[in-house]
Amino acid sequence: MARIQDYVNVQVLLKTGSIPPQGFGLELFLVDDPQIPVDVRFKYVDSDSYSDEFSSGSTPYDFAQVFFGQALKADELMIGRWIESASHPFFIWGPNYYSDYLLWKAVSDGSFSVLDNATPSPNEVQLTAIDFTAVTSFDDVLTVLNTELSLLVTPAITGLDGAEFKIDGAGRVVLEMPTIGASAAKIFIGEISPAVGTDLSVFFMDAEYGTSIEGFDAEEPQDALDAISDIDDSFYNVAMRGGTDEQKLDLASYIETKEKLLDLVTFDADTKDPLVTDDLASELKALTLKRTMIIYTEHTDQYPDAAIAGRILPTKEGTVNWAWKLVSLVTKSGLTLPLTIGERNALDDKNCNYFIDIKGNVTMYDGITSGNEEKRIMLGRDWFVARIRESIYTDMINDDLHAYDNETLTRVEQRIREWADEAIDRRILVNTVDRPFTVTLPDADDIPPSERATHKLTVTEAFRGFLNSAINDYELIGTWEL
């Protein structure tokens, strides 16, 4: 039988309406904490989940508590693992392991083997006659296994007698070695051949589908950023704990090459000394880094970076000054007394931010980066560039043709002006008679053939705008006369 579509065919073609816009409200906090396994690298948390993911009093927990404790609530926080100290190799049980302790309780003669990746041939340690009949919980199962490991005497696999079965930060059962670093042997769990007693590796540990994770040498913070970015590059503002001043300087220089921002905190009292010029803030200023903001505080147990980021990042990009915004869960930068005028002047001279308390209101002064740029403007700049880029890209994949003609150039100008209007509405830019926003694209006929042959349009002065800088201080002088 013939079909209508054999003679009259209608199709609907779906086009990509737009690409997902780049986000600028996501904070990444870098920390070396085992609650984030090295192979997982990061966790997303929100105001409800962080207390389930991290133990109370731990650094990730405390940072998240301050971050989500501000007047405006951020949607989520990304906490990433920085391997500041060399890590341990470990083996993860397969996903189908038995967690019901009653199944283990029935075993009085359990066995499994542990192997390493030694060359030319691996070492093997066999554990047999393991009795679980007295266990009353799954924790007891792990205790029995760990006891068996501790009873080993000079095992063929170095350190196995000090290894530990445990639940890791991702809720997985792992066998972690005490050895550290990339040179440490990887370990694997397998069955004993020929079989001895009740094999645990296949039916209880699901070792066949398990994963062996190598140890890692200590890495630099930027290496951690790269590892996280390879998985998920959606974060924008970065904070960290730990590390030396040299590592922080290196990270700040690295961030300068990215469309991201960095917050650093210093507790070094030399920062408020005008005669000291080799403290972290002074060195950052000397590098004129525009993407790093440094904050001074004498409270080593506080998280001022979390407070200000948690307060500002939920707002529209570029609309809110990072200075003079009330924050919670942090106090003035001075430990017992407020910073003196001289100390504040020294911090100002080093482009170092600090927190002040005026009549019970805690705010940060003055929201600038080490290169004396407003952090608000840096955020607004990245947002503006990204939105133009995304809009033109969306047009390129939706329109039939972008060419060296005025129709294309008019569309490009339209996209630039659309986002300029939004930037003006957000008070990132001004548009006045004396400070107008202008777009200058060439006439298509004026583009030389040599450039058209490259199939790339390059306009070095495509637009010009004037920043709307924030006021952080006032001095008003008036006169009264009789």
Beta strands, then each sheet from edge to edge (+ up, - down):
strand 1: 27-31
strand 2: 42-45
strand 3: 77-81
strand 4: 90-92
strand 5: 110-116
strand 6: 124-130
strand 7: 164-167
strand 8: 173-176
strand 9: 187-190
strand 10: 198-199
strand 11: 211-213
strand 12: 237-240
strand 13: 261-266
strand 14: 292-296
strand 15: 353-358
strand 16: 361-365
strand 17: 429-430
strand 18: 438-439
strand 19: 463-464
strand 20: 466-467
sheet 1: 2+ 3- 1- 12- 13- 14- 15- 16+
sheet 2: 7+ 8- 4+ 11-
sheet 3: 6+ 5- 9+
sheet 4: 6+ 5- 10-
sheet 5: 17+ 20-
sheet 6: 18+ 19-
end
